Amino acid sequence: MVWLWILAVIALLITLLCWTRVGVWAAFVGGELRLNAKIGPLRIQIFPAKPKKAEKSRKEKPPKEKRPKKNNRGETGKKPGLSFALEDGRDAFRTLLPALKRALGRTRRGIRVKPLRLALVLGGQEDPAAAAQAYGEIQAAVWAGMPLLERFLNIRDPQIHTDVNFNVPDTVIEGETEVTFRIGTLLAVGAGMAFPALGWFLRWRKRCKTRLPTAEKPPFKDPPPKEPPMESPAA
């Protein structure tokens, strides 16, 4: 009977953990970013970081010289690393977007966004044509993207204001938002996207291995001097 009570307590703790609501609060006011993490009723300031107490001065040791690593042939050099190209981003968009829609659809709008306030004023004094074009693209993205977001997320009373000011050169952005969700919702979304994300990651690793690294140009060297022609002995 004891192990039944232990299993019941473990199941209760897992249930309470899955129903715990966590989230992130972000605000951008006056050119300064503020970021807090939310765990239940608790709020933890992330940025700007709180000033730490003055620590005792410690003697700084001189940095050690790093020796270049050698490969199997004894040559020094760097191994070709992972690279991210435009085709990788397109593949990720085609692969992950349908999986994300299905995962968010199963949560029944379990992710809550409240508040959502954004004020964006583009500065168009230097290039009015580019500012007007950017304003039109932003408006189109807002009108096309907000219905899709409201379909999968619980967005309460969104307030988004965009404008363009041709008398000032700088762009002004101010806003505040808070995204909260239950840990169980996050686990459900992660489980729905695990296999598509893993498949994309493996394809990306394979493409990175098949890509040829850019060859480094050898340093410029002066051509060797020409030797003077040998004179024939006098007859």
Secondary structure, DSSP 4 states (H G I P E B T S, - for coil): -HHHHHHHHHHHHHHHHHH-EEEEEEEEETTEEEEEEEETTEEEEEESPPPPPPPPP-PPPPPPPPPPPB-TTS-B-PPP-----HHHHHHHHHHHHHHHHHHHHHHTS-SEEEEEEEEEEEE-SS-HHHHHHHHHHHHHHHHHHHHHHHHHSEE-S-EEEEEEETT-SS-EEEEEEEEEEEHHHHHHHHHHHHHHHHHHHHHHHHHHHHSPPPPPPPPP-PPPPPPPPPPPPP-
